[in-house]
């Protein structure tokens, strides 16, 4: 039973006073919105739309700045590439900059341009730091170069976790530099990344001459935490902080980088190198090398085998002058087996001027040197490593073993053996 209400009784629902006799359904009271609330909602939406327009303008401006920054950086890389044409990977760096530029252009017309702009800005700062490091570091040979912790093979291809990319390779390969461009605190992941570089650098296939592993260095902007700095220091990884108005120009490579390994002063000559010194067509005094290379009979001979044709083209592009390259060495050595083979061939095939050139100019300067037995433990390990090389003939192993034990630079025309040895850590 209901108790009837008078017309003066009111029902309060959701803050509104309604007459009890209303015929509106009960649920309708909960959908009523006051005029004041509708007005505030409209104002808030209007403000959000205006803010979105401002954000969009800001993102558009940042995209334009990114495009201009990529163009300027590409121009700087091009100038550096022209001055250092032997540095590997600069074209790869330019392609990376071009990709970032294309993304920045596409974001200008995107519905949500803010998404991705910050990442592009970070990437551009990283590219700029890589170029700055390449311009500053001594003896740069490559940028963005990939190294693996083992030699790839047909049966066991390299996985992603077996390969690292080194931002800058300096000191003629003896120094790997990781670049990090951060505005604030440097991410803790840098330590793990640097340690991984160091682990790969110590792999046998990446060792430098005489079994020395490349050193790892970190070149960064931003603040490195004390814990991270201590971990890197304990691992023997040099940290270079870049900051201030002059950036890395305030750093002196000679005082902050680990010293490069000393250059060898002994030249180890194999059979091909000895013949290059005395042959009538390749000796510096002969003067007939280019005429020999251009001879139609030589070209016809080279055309029969791809390797010979490649060698001939290489010589035509950059003629050999071995004697000039040997001027910086104080000592010339040759393994006994090398000298025995060389003199045997020279006696049968050499002409009178070639035999005379050997006797008068080079025989007294080339020292016959056997591999010494009484070496320290490290030298013995290197000798064992050389003797264990695969796919290389015993006479060539004699040459490589002498070079390792005498800390000498080996000169040979056997490029295939050199590449094979390098893949196996020598």
DRENKOLKOL-133299 format. One line per 2 residues: number of its first residue (from 1); their letters; for each residue x, y, z of C-alpha. Coordinates in pm, whole numbers, plus 50000, padded with zeros to 5 digits. Each point is the difference from the previous one (the first is absolute). Layout:
NUM> A> X Y Z ~ ...
This chain:
1> XX> 50000 50000 50000 ~ 50124 50352 49922
3> XX> 49954 50302 50216 ~ 49878 50277 49773
5> XX> 50214 50317 49997 ~ 49868 50348 49974
7> XX> 50079 50216 49701 ~ 50237 50196 50219
9> XX> 50224 49701 50070 ~ 50324 49994 49795
11> XX> 50230 49716 49912 ~ 50374 50070 50000
13> XX> 50195 49797 49742 ~ 50358 50067 49892
15> XX> 49991 50346 50149 ~ 49686 50110 49813
17> XX> 49662 50065 50155 ~ 49726 49833 49797
19> XX> 49627 49973 50067 ~ 49891 49660 50130
21> XX> 49717 49991 49747 ~ 50244 50011 49706
23> XX> 49931 49739 49734 ~ 50368 49970 49890
25> XX> 50141 49654 50047 ~ 50214 49953 50306
27> XX> 50324 49943 49806 ~ 49962 50335 49825
29> XX> 50098 50188 50316 ~ 50349 49856 49984
31> XX> 50067 50126 49646 ~ 49915 50360 50073
33> XX> 50303 50233 49969 ~ 49985 50356 50122
35> XX> 50071 50282 49760 ~ 50302 50103 50207
37> XX> 50168 49661 49957 ~ 49939 49996 49626
39> XX> 50165 50339 49973 ~ 50312 49887 50191
41> XX> 50029 49688 49782 ~ 49985 50212 49688
43> XX> 50272 50230 50135 ~ 50225 49706 50089
45> XX> 49963 49844 49654 ~ 50073 50334 49838
47> XX> 50319 50037 50204 ~ 50112 49649 49904
49> XX> 49941 50074 49633 ~ 50201 50321 50025
51> XX> 50280 49821 50188 ~ 50004 49728 49733
53> XX> 50043 50265 49735 ~ 50294 50147 50193
55> XX> 50157 49655 50045 ~ 49951 49932 49631
57> XX> 50170 50327 49910 ~ 50285 49916 50236
59> XX> 50040 49651 49852 ~ 49990 50140 49647
61> XX> 50272 50250 50089 ~ 50213 49726 50156
63> XX> 49959 49786 49688 ~ 50120 50290 49785
65> XX> 50301 50041 50228 ~ 50070 49627 49974
67> XX> 49995 50011 49620 ~ 50236 50298 49999
69> XX> 50225 49830 50256 ~ 50018 49682 49793
71> XX> 50090 50198 49689 ~ 50275 50188 50183
73> XX> 50138 49680 50154 ~ 50001 49821 49665
75> XX> 50200 50287 49854 ~ 50254 49978 50285
77> XX> 50032 49624 49955 ~ 50055 50051 49628
79> XX> 50283 50247 50064 ~ 50162 49764 50249
81> XX> 49961 49713 49753 ~ 50176 50205 49731
83> XX> 50291 50070 50234 ~ 50014 49641 50134
85> XX> 49899 49774 49708 ~ 50155 49691 50161
87> XX> 49771 50010 50305 ~ 49754 49713 49969
89> XX> 49630 50037 50080 ~ 49945 50372 49935
91> XX> 49752 49917 49725 ~ 49815 49783 50251
93> XX> 49982 50295 50241 ~ 49867 50226 49724
95> XX> 49727 49747 49917 ~ 49896 49991 50366
97> XX> 49973 50380 50003 ~ 49795 49990 49676
99> XX> 49756 49752 50155 ~ 49946 50226 50302
101> XX> 49941 50293 49764 ~ 49734 49806 49809
103> XX> 49819 49918 50325 ~ 50015 50366 50108
105> XX> 49846 50106 49667 ~ 49719 49744 50033
107> XX> 49921 50115 50355 ~ 49922 50352 49877
109> XX> 49672 49876 49852 ~ 49926 49732 50262
111> XX> 49687 50021 50217 ~ 50213 49966 50314
113> XX> 50338 50154 49910 ~ 50121 50005 50359
115> XX> 50037 49623 49999 ~ 50355 49928 49887
117> XX> 50142 50353 49997 ~ 50193 49958 50323
119> XX> 50149 49673 49881 ~ 50112 50161 49674
121> XX> 50165 50284 50193 ~ 50187 49750 50217
123> XX> 50115 49805 49695 ~ 50123 50317 49829
125> XX> 50203 50095 50308 ~ 50153 49653 49994
127> XX> 50097 50031 49633 ~ 50154 50341 50066
129> XX> 50207 49860 50288 ~ 50123 49710 49785
131> XX> 50125 50243 49736 ~ 50157 50224 50264
133> XX> 50180 49700 50145 ~ 50119 49884 49657
135> XX> 50139 50346 49928 ~ 50176 50017 50336
137> XX> 50136 49649 50061 ~ 50341 49907 49853
139> XX> 50044 49735 49731 ~ 49629 49945 49926
141> XX> 49946 49709 49762 ~ 49623 49945 50021
143> XX> 49667 50116 50142 ~ 49700 49780 50076
145> XX> 50205 49687 49938 ~ 49861 49662 50100
147> XX> 50212 49736 50174 ~ 49913 49644 50101
149> XX> 50131 49785 50284 ~ 50088 49721 49758
151> XX> 50068 49938 49634 ~ 49680 49934 49801
153> XX> 49962 49679 49804 ~ 49751 49838 49767
155> XX> 49901 49750 50269 ~ 49974 50251 50286
157> XX> 49874 50342 49897 ~ 50035 50289 50240
159> XX> 49709 50079 50231 ~ 49909 50353 50109
161> XX> 50138 49949 50350 ~ 50340 49906 49852
163> XX> 50048 50331 49820 ~ 50066 50352 50129
165> XX> 50024 50332 49820 ~ 50288 50231 50089
167> XX> 49922 50369 49951 ~ 50360 50107 49927
169> XX> 50309 49783 49941 ~ 50314 50205 50071
171> XX> 50376 49962 50048 ~ 50010 49788 49684
173> XX> 49769 49741 50151 ~ 50151 49990 50349
175> XX> 49721 50206 50161 ~ 49622 49946 49992
177> XX> 49794 50304 50103 ~ 49635 49990 50110
179> XX> 49824 50339 49964 ~ 49707 50101 50223
181> XX> 49823 50334 49956 ~ 49783 50061 50308
183> XX> 49855 50324 50132 ~ 49980 49896 50363
185> XX> 50114 49692 50189 ~ 50147 49728 49782
187> XX> 49797 49680 49999 ~ 50137 49717 50214
189> XX> 49983 49768 49699 ~ 50315 50167 49866
191> XX> 50214 49788 50234 ~ 49862 49673 49867
193> XX> 50038 50125 49643 ~ 50365 50098 50056
195> XX> 50079 49669 50171 ~ 49846 49813 49706
197> XX> 50226 50194 49761 ~ 50297 49905 50213
199> XX> 49900 49633 50000 ~ 49974 49992 49620
201> XX> 50325 50197 49964 ~ 50182 49724 50188
203> XX> 49871 49727 49770 ~ 50285 49832 49805
205> XX> 49866 50118 49665 ~ 50026 50367 50108
207> XX> 50346 50002 50154 ~ 50243 50255 49864
209> XX> 50357 49913 49894 ~ 50196 49791 50250
211> XX> 49686 49895 50188 ~ 49902 50339 50144
213> XX> 49624 50061 50036 ~ 49854 50341 49904
215> XX> 49940 50235 50292 ~ 49646 50127 50066
217> XX> 49922 50366 50071 ~ 49672 50185 50071
219> XX> 49952 50348 49850 ~ 49692 50163 50150
221> XX> 49800 50307 50089 ~ 49788 50018 50313
223> XX> 50070 49893 50356 ~ 50133 49653 50081
225> XX> 49906 49861 50340 ~ 50273 49918 50251
227> XX> 49912 49630 50001 ~ 50011 49977 49622
229> XX> 50325 50197 49983 ~ 50161 49767 50254
231> XX> 49888 49688 49813 ~ 50148 50131 49674
233> XX> 50323 50100 50170 ~ 50039 49660 50164
235> XX> 49952 49836 49659 ~ 50278 50213 49850
237> XX> 49761 50197 49779 ~ 50095 50366 49951
239> XX> 49714 50251 50038 ~ 50015 50337 49823
241> XX> 49742 50260 50100 ~ 49915 50258 49736
243> XX> 49849 50330 50110 ~ 50030 50374 50007
245> XX> 49991 50249 49718 ~ 50281 49834 49806
247> XX> 49890 49639 50031 ~ 50267 49746 49927
249> XX> 50244 50264 49876 ~ 50100 50053 50362
251> XX> 50133 49643 50013 ~ 50352 49907 49892
253> XX> 50011 49645 49863 ~ 50363 49963 50105
255> XX> 49917 50059 50366 ~ 49662 49829 50040
257> XX> 50009 49697 49772 ~ 50190 49680 50077
259> XX> 50331 50007 49809 ~ 49997 49821 49665
261> XX> 50218 49691 49965 ~ 50348 50086 49870
263> XX> 50054 49961 49628 ~ 50229 49711 49904
265> XX> 50347 50094 49879 ~ 50081 49655 49854
267> XX> 49880 49891 49654 ~ 49950 49628 49942
269> XX> 50032 49914 49629 ~ 49861 49692 49829
271> XX> 50089 49862 49655 ~ 49760 50230 49814
273> XX> 50135 50307 50176 ~ 50360 49909 49923
275> XX> 49919 49957 49632 ~ 49818 50333 49996
277> XX> 50322 50164 50119 ~ 50231 49846 49739
279> XX> 49774 49934 49698 ~ 50084 50205 49693
281> XX> 49637 50102 49952 ~ 49910 50091 50359
283> XX> 50325 50131 50149 ~ 49994 50375 50048
285> XX> 50319 50043 49797 ~ 49868 49794 49709
287> XX> 49754 50265 49882 ~ 49815 49758 49772
289> XX> 49725 49884 50232 ~ 49713 50195 49841
291> XX> 50117 49902 49651 ~ 50001 49637 50114
293> XX> 49647 50027 50138 ~ 49872 50156 49678
295> XX> 50155 49734 49779 ~ 49728 49818 49797
297> XX> 50156 49663 50079 ~ 49972 50068 50374
299> XX> 49638 50109 49962 ~ 49920 49687 49801
301> XX> 50162 49784 50269 ~ 49809 50177 50280
303> XX> 49666 49965 49822 ~ 50017 49619 50031
305> XX> 49956 50011 50378 ~ 49779 50234 50203
307> XX> 50253 50031 50283 ~ 50278 50102 49758
309> XX> 49775 50256 49833 ~ 49909 50150 50338
311> XX> 50366 50023 50098 ~ 50090 50165 49671
313> XX> 49723 50259 50037 ~ 50105 50072 50358
315> XX> 50358 50060 49890 ~ 49890 50229 49718
317> XX> 49790 50207 50242 ~ 50270 50016 50269
319> XX> 50343 49894 49870 ~ 50217 49812 50247
321> XX> 50309 50164 50146 ~ 50104 49762 50274
323> XX> 50339 50160 50052 ~ 49834 50329 50090
325> XX> 49774 49828 50254 ~ 50302 49838 50164
327> XX> 50178 50327 50068 ~ 49845 50036 50344
329> XX> 50143 49668 50125 ~ 50336 49957 50170
331> XX> 50038 49626 49946 ~ 49914 49749 49726
333> XX> 49968 49631 50085 ~ 49909 49679 49812
335> XX> 49939 49646 50117 ~ 50273 49747 49895
337> XX> 49748 49799 49796 ~ 49893 50320 49820
339> XX> 50352 50095 49902 ~ 50078 49647 49883
341> XX> 49696 49992 49768 ~ 50064 50352 49875
343> XX> 50364 49944 49904 ~ 49916 49670 49831
345> XX> 49737 50165 49777 ~ 50221 50303 49937
347> XX> 50288 49780 49883 ~ 49777 49826 49744
349> XX> 49763 50277 49886 ~ 50179 50326 50084
351> XX> 50174 50214 49739 ~ 50351 50137 50045
353> XX> 49884 50343 50119 ~ 49757 49843 50247
355> XX> 50268 49772 50148 ~ 50241 50291 50019
357> XX> 49738 50218 50170 ~ 49953 49734 50267
359> XX> 50371 49954 50063 ~ 50094 50368 49997
361> XX> 49696 50176 50150 ~ 49799 49762 50218
363> XX> 50189 49688 50107 ~ 50204 50186 50262
365> XX> 49692 50182 50134 ~ 49773 49698 50051
367> XX> 50074 49808 50319 ~ 49927 49627 50008
369> XX> 49812 49944 50323 ~ 49871 49675 50146
371> XX> 49711 49994 50243 ~ 50158 49996 50349
373> XX> 49897 49724 50235 ~ 50070 50168 50335
375> XX> 49709 50245 50004 ~ 49765 50099 50283
377> XX> 49665 49833 50058 ~ 49802 50256 49801
379> XX> 50229 49970 49697 ~ 49977 49622 50019
381> XX> 49622 50021 49999 ~ 50008 50223 49692
383> XX> 50231 49758 49820 ~ 49763 49715 50077
385> XX> 49713 50209 49871 ~ 50181 50063 49672
387> XX> 50102 49638 49951 ~ 49640 49897 50057
389> XX> 49863 50212 49715 ~ 49797 49807 49745
391> XX> 49990 50033 49619 ~ 50353 50148 49990
393> XX> 50308 49821 49859 ~ 50299 49917 50218
395> XX> 50240 50241 49819 ~ 49755 50286 50063
397> XX> 49962 49892 50364 ~ 50379 50035 50037
399> XX> 49968 50362 49888 ~ 49709 50082 50230
401> XX> 50163 49829 50297 ~ 50317 50205 49958
403> XX> 49799 50320 49974 ~ 49814 49925 50322
405> XX> 50306 49897 50200 ~ 50218 50289 49874
407> XX> 49718 50257 50043 ~ 50052 50088 49635
409> XX> 49773 50119 49723 ~ 49972 49730 49735
411> XX> 50001 50091 49631 ~ 49845 49746 49763
413> XX> 49801 49991 49678 ~ 49802 49700 50126
415> XX> 49682 50189 50079 ~ 49793 49687 50042
417> XX> 50230 49872 50277 ~ 49991 50340 50171
419> XX> 49620 50007 50004 ~ 49979 49641 50119
421> XX> 50243 50069 50283 ~ 49813 50314 50101
423> XX> 49674 49806 50023 ~ 50174 49759 50238
425> XX> 50149 50267 50225 ~ 50344 50070 49850
